[in-house]
Amino acid sequence: MAGQSQNIGSNAAAASGSNLGFEDELKAAAHKEIAARRPMPTPGRCVEVAEIEDDGVPFEEKMAELLVEPFGQMNEAEELDAPIRQNWEILGHGA
């Protein structure tokens, strides 16, 4: 039977007037089908997007919590930069 299926594939290629083998014709058909759909690389289409559970905390409240640390770091950076700037100015290189 295995030999027979190979003959069927080669006969199908010969009957279609194509120089492609059976497996190559399948690949070409699949490629044509994919190209016809014009796939777009959008997250919802290419990757399954998991549902996000709502924790009930309002967005504004979450953002306020998330920004506490970076704002604290920025304030600390300003405090640390001030004496450095003063030293540069004393040396004549201040802006």
C-alpha positions as CSV (number, residue, x, y, z in Angstrom):
1,M,0.0,0.0,0.0
2,A,2.8,2.5,0.8
3,G,4.2,2.1,-2.7
4,Q,0.7,2.7,-4.1
5,S,0.3,6.0,-2.3
6,Q,3.6,7.2,-3.7
7,N,2.3,6.4,-7.2
8,I,-0.9,8.3,-6.6
9,G,1.1,11.4,-5.5
10,S,3.4,11.2,-8.6
11,N,0.3,10.6,-10.9
12,A,-1.4,13.6,-9.3
13,A,1.7,15.8,-10.1
14,A,1.8,14.4,-13.6
15,A,-1.9,14.9,-14.2
16,S,-1.8,18.5,-13.0
17,G,1.0,19.3,-15.4
18,S,3.2,20.3,-12.6
19,N,6.9,19.4,-12.1
20,L,6.3,19.4,-8.3
21,G,6.0,16.2,-6.3
22,F,2.9,15.4,-4.2
23,E,4.4,16.8,-1.0
24,D,5.7,19.9,-2.7
25,E,2.2,20.5,-4.1
26,L,0.8,20.2,-0.6
27,K,3.3,22.8,0.6
28,A,2.5,25.1,-2.3
29,A,-1.2,24.8,-1.7
30,A,-0.7,25.5,2.0
31,H,1.5,28.5,1.2
32,K,-1.1,29.9,-1.2
33,E,-3.9,29.4,1.4
34,I,-1.9,31.2,4.0
35,A,-1.0,34.1,1.6
36,A,-4.7,34.4,0.7
37,R,-5.6,35.1,4.3
38,R,-3.0,37.8,4.6
39,P,-2.0,37.0,8.2
40,M,-1.4,40.0,10.4
41,P,1.0,39.7,13.4
42,T,-1.4,41.0,15.9
43,P,-1.3,39.7,19.5
44,G,-4.9,38.6,19.6
45,R,-4.5,36.6,16.4
46,C,-1.1,35.1,16.7
47,V,-0.9,34.6,20.4
48,E,-3.6,33.6,22.8
49,V,-4.3,36.5,25.1
50,A,-5.1,35.4,28.7
51,E,-7.9,37.0,30.5
52,I,-6.8,39.5,33.2
53,E,-8.8,39.2,36.4
54,D,-10.1,42.6,37.8
55,D,-8.9,43.0,41.4
56,G,-11.4,45.8,42.0
57,V,-8.7,48.4,42.6
58,P,-9.3,51.6,40.5
59,F,-6.6,52.4,38.0
60,E,-5.8,55.8,39.6
61,E,-5.2,54.1,42.9
62,K,-2.9,51.5,41.4
63,M,-0.9,54.1,39.5
64,A,-0.5,56.2,42.7
65,E,1.0,53.2,44.4
66,L,3.2,52.3,41.5
67,L,4.6,55.8,41.3
68,V,5.6,56.2,44.9
69,E,9.0,54.4,44.5
70,P,10.1,56.1,41.2
71,F,9.1,59.6,42.5
72,G,11.0,58.9,45.7
73,Q,14.1,57.9,43.6
74,M,13.8,61.0,41.5
75,N,13.7,63.2,44.6
76,E,16.7,61.4,46.0
77,A,18.6,61.9,42.7
78,E,17.9,65.6,42.8
79,E,19.2,65.8,46.4
80,L,22.3,63.9,45.5
81,D,22.9,66.0,42.3
82,A,22.6,69.3,44.0
83,P,26.0,69.2,45.8
84,I,27.7,67.8,42.7
85,R,26.4,70.7,40.7
86,Q,27.6,73.1,43.3
87,N,31.1,71.5,43.2
88,W,31.2,71.8,39.4
89,E,30.2,75.5,39.6
90,I,32.9,76.2,42.2
91,L,35.4,74.6,39.8
92,G,34.1,76.9,37.0
93,H,32.2,74.2,35.0
94,G,28.7,74.9,36.0
95,A,25.9,75.4,33.5
